[in-house]
Amino acid sequence: MSEERGTFHPEITFYSEQKNLYKENCLSSPHVWCDVERSENILISYINEEGEKIIDESHDQFTARLIQHEYDHLQGIVNIDKAVVGTIDYKTGEARDQKLR
C-alpha cells in the first residue's frame, strides 16, 4: 500500500487470468467508447475509515471491472488508453445496454 502526503491509496494486488470485454464509456471522454479487456476477478487492498487494512475480493465481474476502471484513474489512465485496437468509436447507444463478453 503506498502512502503519499499522509493519504493511503488502494492497490490491486491480484488480477485473474480470466478476462472479458466490455464497451466502456467514461466521463473523461463522454462522446466515445471502446472495448476494454479486463480481469474477471481482482483482489484490492485499502485502508478503511477506522485505519484497518482491508483485502477485498470482487464478488462479480462487473464490480471487478468498475474497480479496475476507477483504479486506472488513480494511475492517470483512462479507458481509451486501454482500448482494444480499432474499437474506439463515437458513442451511439446506451452504456446500460452493453453486455460483458
Residue frames as qw, qx, qy, qz and C-alpha x, y, z in Angstrom:
[[0.000, 0.892, 0.452, 0.000, 0.00, 0.00, 0.00],
 [0.454, 0.327, -0.015, 0.829, 1.51, 3.32, -1.00],
 [0.259, -0.800, -0.397, 0.367, 1.42, 6.43, 1.16],
 [0.367, 0.362, 0.158, 0.842, 1.71, 9.96, -0.24],
 [0.106, -0.383, 0.088, -0.913, 1.21, 13.17, 1.72],
 [0.270, -0.073, 0.679, -0.679, -0.47, 11.29, 4.56],
 [0.769, 0.181, 0.072, -0.608, -3.11, 9.52, 2.47],
 [0.464, -0.158, 0.866, 0.099, -3.37, 5.83, 1.71],
 [0.523, 0.371, -0.398, -0.656, -4.12, 4.69, -1.80],
 [0.913, 0.038, 0.336, -0.227, -5.77, 1.41, -2.73],
 [0.040, 0.535, -0.778, -0.326, -3.71, -1.20, -4.52],
 [0.928, 0.172, -0.084, -0.319, -4.88, -4.03, -6.76],
 [0.355, -0.587, 0.728, 0.001, -2.75, -6.97, -5.66],
 [0.426, 0.024, 0.889, 0.169, -4.14, -9.72, -7.92],
 [0.538, 0.403, -0.220, -0.707, -5.59, -9.83, -11.44],
 [0.795, 0.083, 0.595, -0.087, -7.15, -13.10, -12.65],
 [0.230, -0.197, 0.723, 0.621, -6.01, -14.56, -15.95],
 [0.209, 0.566, 0.780, 0.163, -9.66, -14.90, -17.00],
 [0.030, -0.259, 0.049, 0.964, -10.67, -11.74, -18.82],
 [0.336, 0.652, 0.680, 0.005, -13.73, -10.27, -20.51],
 [0.204, 0.189, 0.294, 0.915, -14.54, -7.43, -22.90],
 [0.026, 0.762, 0.577, -0.292, -16.93, -4.54, -22.41],
 [0.295, 0.606, 0.247, 0.696, -17.61, -1.40, -24.42],
 [0.403, -0.531, -0.415, 0.619, -16.58, 1.17, -21.79],
 [0.093, 0.812, 0.196, 0.542, -17.70, 4.78, -21.68],
 [0.539, -0.338, -0.380, 0.672, -16.24, 7.34, -19.27],
 [0.032, -0.951, -0.258, 0.166, -16.94, 10.89, -18.15],
 [0.409, -0.571, 0.347, 0.621, -13.31, 11.63, -19.09],
 [0.028, 0.165, -0.655, -0.737, -14.27, 11.07, -22.75],
 [0.474, 0.276, 0.616, -0.565, -18.10, 11.13, -22.75],
 [0.626, 0.540, -0.080, -0.558, -18.67, 11.07, -26.50],
 [0.550, 0.424, -0.701, -0.159, -16.60, 7.98, -27.28],
 [0.818, -0.342, 0.402, -0.226, -16.48, 4.40, -26.07],
 [0.443, 0.542, -0.707, -0.103, -14.27, 1.44, -26.77],
 [0.939, -0.172, -0.294, -0.042, -13.77, -2.23, -25.99],
 [0.076, -0.696, 0.623, -0.348, -11.54, -2.72, -22.96],
 [0.810, -0.053, -0.583, 0.030, -10.30, -6.12, -21.81],
 [0.266, -0.618, 0.488, -0.556, -10.14, -6.51, -18.02],
 [0.183, 0.102, -0.949, 0.235, -9.69, -9.30, -15.48],
 [0.540, -0.454, -0.579, -0.410, -12.86, -11.02, -14.29],
 [0.700, -0.658, -0.266, 0.080, -11.64, -11.09, -10.67],
 [0.322, 0.627, -0.363, 0.609, -9.26, -8.98, -8.60],
 [0.598, -0.552, -0.434, 0.386, -8.02, -8.53, -5.05],
 [0.145, 0.739, -0.043, 0.657, -7.74, -4.96, -3.78],
 [0.554, -0.404, -0.496, 0.533, -6.23, -3.77, -0.52],
 [0.008, 0.674, 0.077, 0.734, -7.00, -0.46, 1.13],
 [0.177, -0.087, -0.635, 0.747, -7.26, 1.29, 4.49],
 [0.186, -0.675, -0.663, -0.265, -10.83, 1.79, 5.74],
 [0.166, -0.810, -0.057, -0.560, -12.22, 4.69, 7.78],
 [0.745, -0.663, 0.051, -0.062, -11.06, 3.08, 11.05],
 [0.014, -0.797, 0.602, 0.044, -7.49, 2.75, 9.80],
 [0.763, -0.141, 0.630, -0.027, -7.75, -1.01, 9.27],
 [0.110, 0.389, -0.736, -0.544, -6.12, -2.68, 6.28],
 [0.771, 0.273, 0.415, -0.400, -8.79, -4.45, 4.22],
 [0.044, -0.237, 0.827, 0.507, -8.18, -7.02, 1.46],
 [0.621, 0.372, 0.378, -0.577, -11.29, -7.37, -0.64],
 [0.276, 0.039, 0.847, 0.453, -12.11, -9.77, -3.45],
 [0.428, 0.138, -0.216, -0.867, -14.51, -8.54, -6.08],
 [0.504, 0.101, 0.792, -0.330, -17.64, -10.65, -6.00],
 [0.677, 0.571, 0.462, -0.050, -18.83, -10.27, -9.57],
 [0.629, 0.209, 0.349, 0.662, -17.24, -9.49, -12.92],
 [0.134, 0.825, 0.269, 0.478, -18.88, -6.09, -13.33],
 [0.475, -0.878, 0.021, 0.054, -17.75, -4.89, -9.88],
 [0.743, -0.270, 0.292, 0.538, -14.21, -6.05, -10.68],
 [0.460, 0.512, 0.364, 0.628, -14.36, -4.09, -13.94],
 [0.132, -0.931, -0.193, -0.281, -15.67, -0.96, -12.24],
 [0.623, -0.726, 0.128, 0.263, -12.94, -1.06, -9.59],
 [0.694, -0.011, 0.354, 0.627, -10.24, -1.54, -12.26],
 [0.272, 0.735, 0.339, 0.520, -11.67, 1.37, -14.29],
 [0.293, -0.941, -0.049, -0.164, -11.61, 3.71, -11.26],
 [0.749, -0.488, 0.216, 0.393, -8.22, 2.41, -10.10],
 [0.625, 0.353, 0.309, 0.624, -6.83, 3.28, -13.54],
 [0.029, 0.913, 0.158, 0.376, -7.91, 6.90, -12.97],
 [0.580, -0.793, 0.136, 0.128, -5.76, 7.00, -9.82],
 [0.724, -0.184, 0.406, 0.526, -2.87, 5.90, -12.06],
 [0.088, 0.610, -0.237, -0.751, -3.62, 8.61, -14.67],
 [0.077, -0.001, 0.882, 0.465, -5.11, 6.13, -17.15],
 [0.580, 0.266, 0.186, -0.747, -8.47, 6.42, -18.94],
 [0.808, 0.205, 0.533, -0.144, -10.41, 3.77, -20.83],
 [0.678, 0.727, -0.070, -0.083, -9.24, 4.86, -24.29],
 [0.038, -0.734, 0.678, -0.007, -5.64, 4.29, -23.12],
 [0.417, -0.185, 0.885, -0.090, -6.55, 0.60, -22.74],
 [0.724, 0.421, 0.068, -0.542, -8.79, 0.29, -25.81],
 [0.736, 0.093, 0.622, 0.251, -8.59, -2.82, -27.94],
 [0.147, -0.300, 0.462, 0.822, -7.03, -1.61, -31.21],
 [0.110, -0.155, -0.683, -0.705, -9.65, -0.43, -33.69],
 [0.222, -0.545, -0.809, 0.013, -12.57, -0.24, -31.24],
 [0.073, -0.413, -0.280, 0.864, -12.64, 3.47, -30.30],
 [0.047, 0.470, 0.673, 0.569, -15.85, 4.87, -31.73],
 [0.264, -0.270, 0.073, -0.923, -18.38, 7.63, -31.19],
 [0.189, 0.168, 0.852, -0.459, -20.92, 6.62, -28.54],
 [0.334, -0.076, -0.528, -0.777, -24.09, 5.71, -30.40],
 [0.612, -0.390, -0.646, -0.238, -26.11, 3.77, -27.81],
 [0.548, -0.717, 0.145, -0.406, -26.72, 3.47, -24.11],
 [0.134, 0.494, -0.814, 0.275, -23.97, 2.08, -21.87],
 [0.574, -0.139, 0.627, -0.508, -26.60, 0.22, -19.79],
 [0.880, 0.330, 0.011, -0.342, -27.46, -1.82, -22.91],
 [0.421, 0.594, -0.685, 0.026, -23.89, -3.19, -23.21],
 [0.954, -0.272, 0.001, -0.125, -23.06, -6.71, -22.02],
 [0.378, -0.629, 0.665, 0.137, -19.87, -8.29, -20.71],
 [0.859, 0.420, -0.219, -0.192, -18.41, -10.52, -23.41]]
